[in-house]
């Protein structure tokens, strides 16, 4: 065997070993190092708690799909860290102005290797909401270079982890598109525990979207619950009708559009509270920092 042949074989073996190592690390991250169905909880003890607009006996919530802070430009193209931080600062300004008790985030990234900003923690700090829960919808990449995103809840008051449940239609961990989970935590309102769910349901298959809505209702059962986020369903569609017809939730089941894309303007985002809570205010903030407008709802807690 010639020296040239030996060199070629050595290079091939080395590249093969690197490829196997990369595949192994990819699998390790997705199978062992991802949070998957476990909510990730944080208490940012150094963050001063922001004031609330709501007097005693009331609660104000914001639901906001932040579209990954517009960090992803498509394919393997990403925005600069400075661009993403500017977007997040504007989003924080909008949230702070509402002085909410809790914020439900959809499409929020906690890691993005090419532009590494923990969007959830950043908004929590900027908004003075130190109690934080994040739930992965996807976690893909290598342990030291990965993309992690999903739903999150930011709160003035403590949160207790419950679950980050797989929703119908979920695919293997290496598929990031349309892979959904629902983040559940618990908090006290009116002296009793209430489930809080941050959602981003199926946007492609409305039959699957309906299955996911039923799955959420089955998980909640008879417990008082707040369901908030991007339901990807219009007021007249089956999923929203299903939730309304249970008689277990109060809130605005219709209203102004929350999602804008070109000529599209649709109501896709909602905040539903336990039945018996009185809806005092529901409005969409006229801010175009994201393709979804923030939805603000204020309730009288009962």
C-alpha positions, 0 to 999 in steps of 0.5 A: 500500500502506497503512502498516498493511499495510507494518507487517504485512508487515514483521512477517511477514517478520521472524518468518519470518526468525527461524523460518528462523534457528531451524531452521538453528541446530537443524540445525547443532546436530544435524548439525555440533555433536553428538558423535554416534559420537565418545565425549567423553573427560575427565580431571578432573586436579583430582579425587583418585582414590577408594580401591578396595574391590578388592585387586590382581587384582580389579575392582568395577563398578557399573551404574546407570540414573540416569533423567536425575537425574529432571530431566524431569517430562514435556513441557516441564516440568523440575525445579529445579537444586536438586532435581536436585543433591540427587538426584545427591548421593544417587546419589553417596553410594550409588556412593561406598559401593561404592568401585568401579573403574568405573561404567557409567551409563545415561540420564545428561544432560550438558546440559539447558538449563532445568536445566543440570547435567552429571550425568556430570561431577558424579558423577565428581567426587563419586565420585572417578572422574576418567577419564570417557567419555560417549556421546550417544544424543541431542543436540537443540536449539539450540547454546546451549540443548539437551538432550544425554544418553546413556551414560557410564563413570566410572573410577579408571584411564585410558580410551581412546576406541573408538566410540559406535556407532549401534544398530539402529532408530536414527531421525533426530537430532531424535527423542529417544525410544528412540534408542540408541547403545552407548558403547565404550572400552578400559582395562587389566585384568590387563595387557591391554586390555579393551573396556568398553561402557555400554548402554541398549538398546531398551525398546519392541521386543524384536525390535529389542532382540535385533538390538541384542544381536547387533550388540554381539556382532558389534562385540566379536568375539573381543576380551575385553569388559565389557558393562554397563548397562540391557539392557531384557531379562529373564533369560529373554528372547532377548537375555540368552540370546544373550549367555550362549550365546556362552560369551564372558562371565561374570557373573550372568545372573539375579538380583534385580530392578533396575527398579521401577515401581509393582507391576513389579519386573524384572531389566533391568540386568546386568554381563557380564565376559570369560569366565574372569573369576570372579564373586565377588559380585553384588548389587543395592543397596536404594536407591530414588533412581532407578527402577533400583537400582544393580547391583554386581559384583566379579570376579577378573580373569584 
